[in-house]
Amino acid sequence: MKHFPIFLAVEGRRIVLSGGGDAAMAKLRLLMKTEAHLTVIAEDIADDIRKWADQGKLRIIERTMEPGDALCAALFYAANEDDAEDTRVSAIAHAEGALVNIVDNLSDSQFITPAIVDRDPVTVAIGTEGAAPVLARAIKADLEERLPASLGTLARIGKTFRHAVEVLPMGRKRRDFWAAFYFGAGPNALAGAGEDSVIPALETLLDTHIMQTAKAGSVDLVGAGPGDPELLTLKARKALDKADVVIHDRLVTGEILELARREAIIIDAGKEGFGKAMAQADIDALIVQHALDGLHVVRLKAGDPTVFGRLDEEIEAIEAHNIPYSIISGITAASAAAANIGQSLTKRRRNSSVRLITGHDTKGYADHDWRALAQPDQVAAIYMGKKSARFIQGRLLMHGADPATPVTLIENVSRADQQIIATTLAELEPTLTQANLQGPAITFYGLAPRAAQAKATSLREFA
Ligand code: SAH
C-alpha cells in the first residue's frame, strides 16, 4: 500500500485550489461536500464556479497564485491543466505547509483523492493508487446501487442518539441494538412515516432492549427422561415452556423437543457436521454465551442429568460466570428400564444395593470392582455397555461370576420401538452382537424380565 487511506478532519479548515476550468470544477464538486472553507485562485474562472461563489460555497481570488495564498491550508489542489503553472503553484503551497495534490499527476502529488460513495456520515472511499480508475468507478457504481439512499439519514439520526444508547452495556448488547436499528426499525420507520418517525422508533427500540437486558439469563439443566414424553417431570415441561434456547443431547427424542416453546432456538449439541459430537468445552461455551445474552437456556439431557451426563463440567462453566441455574431431575434409563421389565432395582433379601456403571469412559473400557460384582445376587445397570459387553463378560466370569446370571438388554427404553432381550452372562456375547442394536441400550446384570424369571423359577420348581 503506497497510499494510506485516512479521513481528514477539514471542518472549518482551508482548502485552496488553483485553477478555474474543468479539472478545477470536477474537484470542487467533491470538495463542496465538505465543511471546509474553499478558496479558488485563478485568472480565468468558469461561470459555474462563479455561481458557487455567489451561493457562498467558496471564495474566489481572481488572479494567478502568489506566495501567502496557501497559508494555513490543510490541502492544496493544483488544477490549472498546465504543467508549468501547476509546478509553480505547488511549490508555493508546499512551502506554506499544505498537503499538495496535482490533478492527473500521481507521482508529484502528496495525496490522492479517492472515488467516493457519499451517504454522509457514511462515506466509502475507493482508491486504486492510480492503477485502475475504471475499477474504482465500477466499484463505486456497484456500491451506489447497493447502499440505500436512506443510509445517510439513518446514520445521521442514529448519531444524535448514541448518547442515549449508553444505558445499554457496552459490547454485544449495544451492537445488537444498532444492528436492529439499521437493518430493521430504522429503515421501516423511514419507509413508513418518514424522517420524523425515526427518533420515536429509536426510543421504542431502546426500551425493548433495556427490558431485555434487565432480564438476566439463566440455565436449567433438565432431565428429559428415556424418551417417552409422558415420563417428563412437570418441572421439565415448565422449563421447556419458557425456554429461549434448548441445547439437547443426541438421545433426546423429537417428541420431547416438540414440547419446547415454539419460538425457542433448538440446538443439537449431539451432532456437528456429519454426526461427530460437539466437544464438551464447546457445549459449555454455548450454554454460557446464550445465558449471558439474557436468555433462558434449557440444557436438555437424556434420562437424568446427574447420571453419566457430564453435568459437573457444565455447572462449573455456568458458575464461573455467576449465572443462576437449577437442576431438574429426570427418569434415568435404568429406572424406566427396570419398570419396563417389571423388576425393582433393589429387592429385599436379593440385593440391597444396585450399581450404575458405565461400559466405558473417556479413557476406554471402564474398570470396576469385578470381584464384588461377581458375587451372587448382585445387580448392576450398565450404561454405554454395548461396545464393552465382551470385556465386562470376560471380567465377571474371570472373577467367578455364575455364567447363568441373568442379563437383560433393553434397547430404546420407553419408546415405541423398545426391545427387550433376555439372556445370561454366558450368552451376553454373542447375543448382543447378533442383535445388532442401533438405538441406546441399557444392560442389566443380575436382573431378568419378570415373566422370564417366573418361568425359569417354575421350571426349576418342577424339576
Ligand atoms: N443421563 C442418561 C445417561 C446418559 S449416558 C440417563 O440418565 O439415562 C448414555 C447411555 O444411557 C446410553 O448409552 C444408554 O446406555 C443409556 N440410555 C439413555 N437413554 C436410553 C434409552 N432410552 N434406552 C436405553 N438406554 C438408554
Residues whose N, C-alpha, C, O or C-beta is under 5 A from the ligand:
A	BS01	SAH	P226 G227 A302 G303 D304 P305 V307 F308 G309 I331 T332 A333 I382 Y383 M384 G385 I410 E411 N412 V413 P440 A441 I442
